[in-house]
């Protein structure tokens, strides 16, 4: 029953967020940007110089996978901002906080409203990228190379969900301290910059051939996941501890 109440909160938040043009069009545009960038890069490599391009694909995949994750979870900050700070702007936060929902039910509902659509975008981006890569490689008679590859899939399916939790947790923490949705975007959106670690640091192992060391890729992907896990756990614990509906109502 508690989860049912949280789902109702999530549905209401999504409905409200979808009324905002920036969120509605942002979900469509951002959702398409990741796979388009990924498949465009694959096509340029394969059709430009098939032999060299196929050799580079695993390395390019390792660096583009974090970008795919970064783009896919950006909507979490947009939805969370409108679900918390947006309600303050539209004067609907006080009635919500005055409901008989428990704090835990309310916070889980806020989390689900961002987590579900962002994960759907992330999984959709992965599936489209894999299918598109298969089509491109089949068109030149090459053996299928999964893009994102196994290291990238590990990163996206572990660090991706945990960073979404971190984004929402940060939003809960700052919701009583910012007055505008755009301020909330900027603050919580900084969390996705964690994906810069696995995107940039493996480049240091790139040789003259342009191929990165996959052991290094795995190392930084695991480190990124551990960082995101600590970030999500600590921010969520703080959000639950600091959340006080009486204080927010009085503000």
C-alpha contacts under 8 A as a table, 3 or more apart, distances in Angstrom:
res1	aa1	res2	aa2	distance
1	X	4	X	4.96
1	X	5	X	6.41
2	X	5	X	5.25
2	X	6	X	6.42
2	X	105	X	6.18
3	X	6	X	4.96
3	X	7	X	6.14
3	X	105	X	6.99
4	X	7	X	5.08
4	X	8	X	6.36
5	X	8	X	5.10
5	X	9	X	6.46
5	X	101	X	7.65
5	X	105	X	6.60
5	X	109	X	7.61
6	X	9	X	5.06
6	X	10	X	6.25
6	X	105	X	5.07
6	X	106	X	6.06
6	X	107	X	7.84
6	X	108	X	5.83
6	X	109	X	3.99
6	X	110	X	7.74
6	X	112	X	7.76
7	X	10	X	4.90
7	X	11	X	6.14
7	X	109	X	5.68
7	X	112	X	7.14
8	X	11	X	5.12
8	X	12	X	6.25
8	X	109	X	7.29
9	X	12	X	5.17
9	X	13	X	6.19
9	X	106	X	6.89
9	X	109	X	4.98
9	X	110	X	6.86
9	X	113	X	7.72
10	X	13	X	5.08
10	X	14	X	6.16
10	X	109	X	4.70
10	X	110	X	5.83
10	X	111	X	7.64
10	X	112	X	5.69
10	X	113	X	4.21
11	X	14	X	5.19
11	X	15	X	6.12
11	X	113	X	6.71
12	X	15	X	5.13
12	X	16	X	6.22
13	X	16	X	5.13
13	X	17	X	6.03
13	X	79	X	7.93
13	X	82	X	7.86
13	X	83	X	5.34
13	X	110	X	7.32
13	X	113	X	6.14
14	X	17	X	4.97
14	X	18	X	6.01
14	X	79	X	7.24
14	X	83	X	7.69
14	X	113	X	5.86
14	X	114	X	7.98
15	X	18	X	5.30
15	X	19	X	6.75
16	X	19	X	5.44
16	X	20	X	7.43
16	X	82	X	7.74
16	X	83	X	7.51
17	X	20	X	5.59
17	X	23	X	6.46
17	X	24	X	7.54
17	X	79	X	5.95
17	X	82	X	5.76
17	X	83	X	6.70
18	X	21	X	7.13
18	X	23	X	6.17
18	X	24	X	5.12
19	X	23	X	7.85
19	X	24	X	7.07
20	X	23	X	5.45
20	X	24	X	6.18
21	X	24	X	5.00
21	X	25	X	5.85
21	X	26	X	7.80
22	X	25	X	5.54
22	X	26	X	5.50
23	X	26	X	4.87
23	X	27	X	6.04
23	X	75	X	7.49
23	X	78	X	6.29
23	X	79	X	6.95
24	X	27	X	5.52
24	X	28	X	6.88
25	X	28	X	5.20
25	X	29	X	6.06
26	X	29	X	5.09
26	X	30	X	5.59
26	X	31	X	7.84
26	X	75	X	7.32
27	X	30	X	5.39
27	X	31	X	5.63
27	X	75	X	6.26
28	X	31	X	5.18
28	X	32	X	6.30
29	X	32	X	5.34
29	X	33	X	6.13
30	X	33	X	5.05
30	X	34	X	6.97
30	X	71	X	6.30
30	X	72	X	6.81
30	X	74	X	7.91
30	X	75	X	7.70
31	X	34	X	6.47
31	X	35	X	7.83
31	X	71	X	7.44
31	X	72	X	6.13
31	X	121	X	5.88
31	X	125	X	7.04
32	X	35	X	5.91
32	X	36	X	6.15
32	X	125	X	7.63
33	X	36	X	5.22
33	X	37	X	6.07
33	X	71	X	7.44
34	X	37	X	5.32
34	X	38	X	6.18
34	X	67	X	7.26
34	X	68	X	4.98
34	X	71	X	6.07
34	X	72	X	7.01
34	X	125	X	6.62
35	X	38	X	4.97
35	X	39	X	5.87
35	X	68	X	7.23
35	X	125	X	5.55
35	X	126	X	7.58
35	X	128	X	6.48
35	X	129	X	5.35
36	X	39	X	5.31
36	X	40	X	5.75
37	X	40	X	5.14
37	X	41	X	6.18
38	X	41	X	5.38
38	X	42	X	6.37
38	X	64	X	6.71
38	X	68	X	7.56
38	X	129	X	6.70
39	X	42	X	4.96
39	X	43	X	6.03
39	X	129	X	6.31
39	X	132	X	6.48
39	X	133	X	6.49
40	X	43	X	5.14
40	X	44	X	6.20
41	X	44	X	5.16
41	X	45	X	6.29
42	X	45	X	5.27
42	X	46	X	6.08
42	X	57	X	7.17
42	X	133	X	7.02
42	X	136	X	7.83
43	X	46	X	5.22
43	X	47	X	5.73
43	X	48	X	7.80
43	X	136	X	6.59
44	X	47	X	5.55
44	X	48	X	5.50
45	X	48	X	5.31
45	X	49	X	6.11
45	X	50	X	6.71
45	X	52	X	7.70
45	X	53	X	4.39
45	X	54	X	7.25
45	X	56	X	7.92
45	X	57	X	7.68
46	X	49	X	5.79
46	X	50	X	4.43
46	X	51	X	7.69
46	X	53	X	4.99
46	X	54	X	6.26
46	X	136	X	7.81
46	X	137	X	7.38
46	X	140	X	7.95
47	X	50	X	5.82
47	X	53	X	7.96
47	X	140	X	7.96
48	X	53	X	7.36
49	X	52	X	5.63
49	X	53	X	5.47
50	X	53	X	4.93
50	X	54	X	5.82
50	X	140	X	8.00
51	X	54	X	5.51
51	X	55	X	6.49
52	X	55	X	5.08
52	X	56	X	6.34
53	X	56	X	5.15
53	X	57	X	6.17
54	X	57	X	5.20
54	X	58	X	7.97
55	X	58	X	7.23
56	X	59	X	5.47
56	X	60	X	6.12
56	X	210	X	6.97
56	X	211	X	6.19
57	X	60	X	5.07
57	X	61	X	5.86
57	X	145	X	7.83
57	X	147	X	7.95
58	X	61	X	5.03
58	X	62	X	6.24
58	X	145	X	7.78
58	X	147	X	7.66
58	X	149	X	6.89
59	X	62	X	5.14
59	X	63	X	6.65
59	X	210	X	7.80
59	X	211	X	5.61
59	X	212	X	5.54
59	X	214	X	7.65
60	X	63	X	5.30
60	X	64	X	6.07
61	X	64	X	5.08
61	X	65	X	5.86
61	X	147	X	5.79
61	X	148	X	5.41
61	X	149	X	6.47
61	X	152	X	7.14
62	X	65	X	5.65
62	X	66	X	7.63
62	X	148	X	7.14
62	X	149	X	7.16
62	X	151	X	6.86
62	X	152	X	5.76
62	X	199	X	7.53
62	X	217	X	6.77
63	X	66	X	6.31
63	X	67	X	7.32
63	X	198	X	7.01
63	X	199	X	4.75
63	X	200	X	7.19
63	X	202	X	7.73
64	X	67	X	5.05
64	X	68	X	6.27
64	X	148	X	7.79
64	X	199	X	6.94
65	X	68	X	5.03
65	X	69	X	6.37
65	X	148	X	5.82
65	X	152	X	5.15
65	X	153	X	7.65
65	X	155	X	7.81
65	X	156	X	7.22
65	X	199	X	7.75
66	X	69	X	5.02
66	X	70	X	6.04
66	X	152	X	7.23
66	X	155	X	7.42
66	X	156	X	7.16
66	X	195	X	5.46
66	X	196	X	7.25
66	X	198	X	6.46
66	X	199	X	5.63
67	X	70	X	4.99
67	X	71	X	6.17
67	X	195	X	7.19
67	X	199	X	7.05
68	X	71	X	5.39
68	X	72	X	6.15
68	X	122	X	7.78
68	X	125	X	7.38
69	X	72	X	5.11
69	X	73	X	6.24
69	X	122	X	6.55
69	X	156	X	5.83
69	X	160	X	6.19
69	X	195	X	7.55
70	X	73	X	5.65
70	X	74	X	6.36
70	X	192	X	5.75
70	X	193	X	7.52
70	X	195	X	6.25
71	X	74	X	5.48
72	X	75	X	6.87
72	X	118	X	6.38
72	X	119	X	7.82
72	X	121	X	5.70
72	X	122	X	5.03
72	X	125	X	7.39
73	X	76	X	5.45
73	X	77	X	7.67
73	X	118	X	5.34
73	X	119	X	7.40
73	X	121	X	7.66
73	X	122	X	6.92
73	X	160	X	7.11
73	X	163	X	7.95
73	X	164	X	6.44
73	X	192	X	7.47
74	X	77	X	5.70
74	X	78	X	6.95
74	X	118	X	7.79
74	X	189	X	6.66
74	X	192	X	7.10
75	X	78	X	4.89
75	X	79	X	6.08
75	X	114	X	7.55
75	X	118	X	6.16
76	X	79	X	5.32
76	X	80	X	5.94
76	X	114	X	4.77
76	X	115	X	6.63
76	X	117	X	7.75
76	X	118	X	5.69
76	X	164	X	6.26
76	X	167	X	6.91
76	X	168	X	7.18
77	X	80	X	5.13
77	X	81	X	5.88
77	X	114	X	7.57
77	X	167	X	6.11
77	X	168	X	6.89
77	X	171	X	7.63
77	X	184	X	7.92
77	X	185	X	5.96
77	X	188	X	5.94
77	X	189	X	5.73
78	X	81	X	5.26
78	X	82	X	6.42
78	X	185	X	6.15
79	X	82	X	5.26
79	X	83	X	5.99
79	X	113	X	7.25
79	X	114	X	5.66
80	X	83	X	4.89
80	X	84	X	6.23
80	X	110	X	7.07
80	X	111	X	7.76
80	X	113	X	7.41
80	X	114	X	5.85
80	X	167	X	7.95
80	X	168	X	5.90
80	X	171	X	6.51
81	X	84	X	5.50
81	X	85	X	5.42
81	X	86	X	6.21
81	X	171	X	6.55
81	X	175	X	8.00
81	X	181	X	5.69
81	X	184	X	5.69
81	X	185	X	6.28
82	X	85	X	5.66
82	X	86	X	3.97
82	X	87	X	6.58
82	X	181	X	6.41
83	X	86	X	5.73
83	X	87	X	6.09
83	X	110	X	6.88
83	X	113	X	7.96
84	X	87	X	5.41
84	X	88	X	6.70
84	X	93	X	7.45
84	X	110	X	7.96
84	X	171	X	7.53
84	X	172	X	7.22
84	X	175	X	6.15
85	X	88	X	5.03
85	X	89	X	6.43
85	X	175	X	5.57
85	X	176	X	7.89
85	X	178	X	7.42
85	X	179	X	6.88
85	X	180	X	6.56
85	X	181	X	5.66
85	X	184	X	7.25
86	X	89	X	5.07
86	X	90	X	6.30
86	X	180	X	7.47
86	X	181	X	5.89
87	X	90	X	5.09
87	X	91	X	5.89
87	X	92	X	4.98
87	X	93	X	4.86
88	X	91	X	5.07
88	X	92	X	6.26
88	X	93	X	5.20
88	X	94	X	7.81
88	X	179	X	7.81
89	X	92	X	7.85
89	X	179	X	7.48
89	X	180	X	7.14
90	X	93	X	7.75
91	X	94	X	6.82
92	X	95	X	5.80
92	X	96	X	6.58
93	X	96	X	5.18
93	X	97	X	6.15
93	X	249	X	7.84
94	X	97	X	5.14
94	X	98	X	6.13
94	X	248	X	7.97
94	X	249	X	5.58
95	X	98	X	5.07
95	X	99	X	6.62
96	X	99	X	5.49
97	X	245	X	5.93
97	X	249	X	7.12
101	X	105	X	6.10
101	X	106	X	6.23
102	X	105	X	5.22
102	X	106	X	6.23
103	X	106	X	5.13
103	X	107	X	6.07
103	X	243	X	7.74
103	X	245	X	7.84
104	X	107	X	5.20
104	X	108	X	6.03
104	X	240	X	7.56
105	X	108	X	5.28
105	X	109	X	6.11
106	X	109	X	5.12
106	X	110	X	6.33
107	X	110	X	5.05
107	X	111	X	6.19
107	X	240	X	7.66
108	X	111	X	4.92
108	X	112	X	6.10
109	X	112	X	5.14
109	X	113	X	6.23
110	X	113	X	5.31
110	X	114	X	6.95
110	X	168	X	7.60
111	X	114	X	5.65
111	X	115	X	5.93
111	X	165	X	6.89
111	X	168	X	5.98
111	X	169	X	7.88
112	X	115	X	4.80
112	X	116	X	5.66
113	X	116	X	6.17
113	X	117	X	7.21
114	X	117	X	6.01
114	X	118	X	6.12
114	X	164	X	7.51
114	X	168	X	7.23
115	X	118	X	5.34
115	X	119	X	5.91
115	X	161	X	7.49
115	X	164	X	6.16
115	X	165	X	7.16
116	X	119	X	5.32
116	X	120	X	6.14
117	X	120	X	4.95
117	X	121	X	6.19
118	X	121	X	5.07
118	X	122	X	6.16
118	X	164	X	7.61
119	X	122	X	4.89
119	X	123	X	6.03
119	X	160	X	7.95
119	X	161	X	6.93
120	X	123	X	5.27
120	X	124	X	5.88
121	X	124	X	5.01
121	X	125	X	5.96
122	X	125	X	5.16
122	X	126	X	6.33
122	X	156	X	7.87
122	X	160	X	7.88
123	X	126	X	5.11
123	X	127	X	6.21
124	X	127	X	5.17
124	X	128	X	6.07
125	X	128	X	5.25
125	X	129	X	6.01
126	X	129	X	5.17
126	X	130	X	6.16
126	X	148	X	7.12
127	X	130	X	5.19
127	X	131	X	6.15
128	X	131	X	5.20
128	X	132	X	5.85
129	X	132	X	5.13
129	X	133	X	5.96
129	X	147	X	6.44
129	X	148	X	7.27
130	X	133	X	5.18
130	X	134	X	6.23
130	X	146	X	6.00
130	X	147	X	5.48
130	X	148	X	6.87
131	X	134	X	5.10
131	X	135	X	6.35
132	X	135	X	5.14
132	X	136	X	6.23
133	X	136	X	5.11
133	X	137	X	6.06
133	X	144	X	7.76
133	X	145	X	7.66
133	X	146	X	7.16
133	X	147	X	6.42
134	X	137	X	5.30
134	X	138	X	5.93
134	X	144	X	5.84
134	X	145	X	7.50
134	X	146	X	7.60
135	X	138	X	5.12
135	X	139	X	6.18
136	X	139	X	5.24
136	X	140	X	7.02
137	X	140	X	5.52
137	X	141	X	6.30
137	X	142	X	5.13
137	X	143	X	6.75
137	X	144	X	6.17
137	X	145	X	7.90
138	X	141	X	4.86
138	X	142	X	5.77
138	X	143	X	7.24
138	X	144	X	7.25
139	X	142	X	7.66
145	X	149	X	7.42
146	X	149	X	4.89
146	X	150	X	7.68
148	X	151	X	7.76
148	X	152	X	5.23
148	X	153	X	6.06
149	X	152	X	5.26
149	X	153	X	6.07
150	X	153	X	5.04
150	X	154	X	6.13
151	X	154	X	5.16
151	X	155	X	6.35
151	X	217	X	7.17
151	X	218	X	6.01
151	X	221	X	7.22
152	X	155	X	5.08
152	X	156	X	6.12
152	X	221	X	7.85
153	X	156	X	5.12
153	X	157	X	5.92
154	X	157	X	5.44
154	X	158	X	6.08
154	X	221	X	7.71
155	X	158	X	5.43
155	X	159	X	5.48
155	X	160	X	7.06
155	X	221	X	5.59
155	X	222	X	7.32
155	X	224	X	7.77
155	X	225	X	6.70
156	X	159	X	5.71
156	X	160	X	4.90
156	X	161	X	7.85
157	X	160	X	5.66
157	X	161	X	6.65
158	X	161	X	6.07
158	X	162	X	6.64
158	X	225	X	6.22
159	X	162	X	5.24
159	X	163	X	5.93
159	X	224	X	6.82
159	X	225	X	4.59
159	X	226	X	7.92
159	X	228	X	5.85
159	X	229	X	7.20
160	X	163	X	5.38
160	X	164	X	6.45
161	X	164	X	5.16
161	X	165	X	6.56
162	X	165	X	5.15
162	X	166	X	6.33
162	X	225	X	7.99
162	X	228	X	5.93
162	X	229	X	5.78
162	X	232	X	5.73
163	X	166	X	4.79
163	X	167	X	6.09
163	X	191	X	7.15
163	X	192	X	6.96
163	X	228	X	5.65
163	X	229	X	7.56
163	X	231	X	7.68
163	X	232	X	6.26
164	X	167	X	5.08
164	X	168	X	6.38
165	X	168	X	5.33
165	X	169	X	6.08
165	X	232	X	5.62
165	X	236	X	7.26
166	X	169	X	5.00
166	X	170	X	6.08
166	X	191	X	7.28
166	X	228	X	7.58
166	X	231	X	6.14
166	X	232	X	4.09
166	X	233	X	7.53
166	X	235	X	6.06
166	X	236	X	6.71
167	X	170	X	5.24
167	X	171	X	6.24
167	X	188	X	5.51
167	X	189	X	7.11
167	X	191	X	6.18
167	X	192	X	7.91
167	X	232	X	7.90
168	X	171	X	4.95
168	X	172	X	6.26
168	X	188	X	7.68
169	X	172	X	5.12
169	X	173	X	6.32
169	X	232	X	7.35
169	X	235	X	5.41
169	X	236	X	4.95
169	X	238	X	7.92
169	X	239	X	5.65
170	X	173	X	5.03
170	X	174	X	6.26
170	X	188	X	5.92
170	X	235	X	6.23
170	X	236	X	7.78
170	X	239	X	7.33
171	X	174	X	5.26
171	X	175	X	5.71
171	X	184	X	6.84
171	X	188	X	5.94
172	X	175	X	5.20
172	X	176	X	7.85
172	X	239	X	5.94
172	X	243	X	7.42
173	X	176	X	7.13
173	X	238	X	7.51
173	X	239	X	5.42
173	X	242	X	7.17
173	X	243	X	7.34
174	X	177	X	5.03
174	X	178	X	6.27
174	X	184	X	7.38
175	X	178	X	5.91
175	X	179	X	7.98
175	X	184	X	7.48
176	X	179	X	7.85
176	X	248	X	6.33
176	X	251	X	7.70
178	X	181	X	7.90
178	X	183	X	6.43
178	X	184	X	6.62
179	X	183	X	7.35
180	X	183	X	5.44
180	X	184	X	6.70
181	X	184	X	5.06
181	X	185	X	6.27
182	X	185	X	4.95
182	X	186	X	6.42
183	X	186	X	5.38
183	X	187	X	6.41
184	X	187	X	5.23
184	X	188	X	6.05
184	X	189	X	8.00
185	X	188	X	5.66
185	X	189	X	5.56
186	X	189	X	5.29
186	X	190	X	6.49
187	X	190	X	5.71
187	X	191	X	7.93
188	X	191	X	5.82
189	X	192	X	5.93
189	X	193	X	7.79
190	X	193	X	5.54
191	X	194	X	6.13
192	X	195	X	5.95
193	X	196	X	5.39
193	X	197	X	7.97
194	X	197	X	5.95
194	X	224	X	7.00
194	X	228	X	7.39
195	X	198	X	5.96
195	X	199	X	6.41
195	X	224	X	7.18
196	X	199	X	4.97
196	X	200	X	5.91
197	X	200	X	5.74
197	X	201	X	5.80
197	X	220	X	6.97
197	X	224	X	6.71
198	X	201	X	5.85
198	X	202	X	6.52
198	X	217	X	6.89
198	X	220	X	5.32
198	X	221	X	5.64
198	X	224	X	6.75
199	X	202	X	6.90
199	X	203	X	7.86
200	X	203	X	5.62
200	X	204	X	7.84
201	X	204	X	5.81
201	X	220	X	7.48
202	X	205	X	5.61
202	X	206	X	7.13
202	X	212	X	6.45
202	X	213	X	7.21
202	X	216	X	5.96
202	X	217	X	5.67
202	X	220	X	7.37
203	X	206	X	5.12
203	X	212	X	6.41
204	X	212	X	7.98
205	X	212	X	5.40
205	X	213	X	5.74
205	X	216	X	7.37
206	X	209	X	7.55
206	X	210	X	5.48
206	X	211	X	5.28
206	X	212	X	4.25
206	X	213	X	6.74
207	X	210	X	5.45
207	X	211	X	5.94
207	X	212	X	6.75
208	X	211	X	7.66
212	X	216	X	7.81
212	X	217	X	7.71
213	X	216	X	5.36
213	X	217	X	6.56
214	X	217	X	4.76
214	X	218	X	6.19
215	X	218	X	5.16
215	X	219	X	6.19
216	X	219	X	4.99
216	X	220	X	6.22
217	X	220	X	5.39
217	X	221	X	6.05
218	X	221	X	5.07
218	X	222	X	6.13
219	X	222	X	5.30
219	X	223	X	6.20
220	X	223	X	4.91
220	X	224	X	5.94
221	X	224	X	5.06
221	X	225	X	6.23
222	X	225	X	5.08
222	X	226	X	6.25
223	X	226	X	5.09
223	X	227	X	6.14
224	X	227	X	5.08
224	X	228	X	6.08
225	X	228	X	5.08
225	X	229	X	5.99
226	X	229	X	4.98
226	X	230	X	6.20
227	X	230	X	5.25
227	X	231	X	6.05
228	X	231	X	4.91
228	X	232	X	5.93
229	X	232	X	5.17
229	X	233	X	6.05
230	X	233	X	5.22
230	X	234	X	5.96
231	X	234	X	5.37
231	X	235	X	5.97
232	X	235	X	5.37
232	X	236	X	5.90
233	X	236	X	5.33
233	X	237	X	6.08
234	X	237	X	5.20
234	X	238	X	6.19
235	X	238	X	5.03
235	X	239	X	5.97
236	X	239	X	4.91
236	X	240	X	6.16
237	X	240	X	5.30
237	X	241	X	6.12
238	X	241	X	4.97
238	X	242	X	5.79
239	X	242	X	5.25
239	X	243	X	5.69
240	X	243	X	5.45
244	X	247	X	5.51
244	X	248	X	6.45
245	X	248	X	5.01
245	X	249	X	6.02
246	X	249	X	5.17
246	X	250	X	6.23
247	X	250	X	5.17
247	X	251	X	6.26
248	X	251	X	5.07
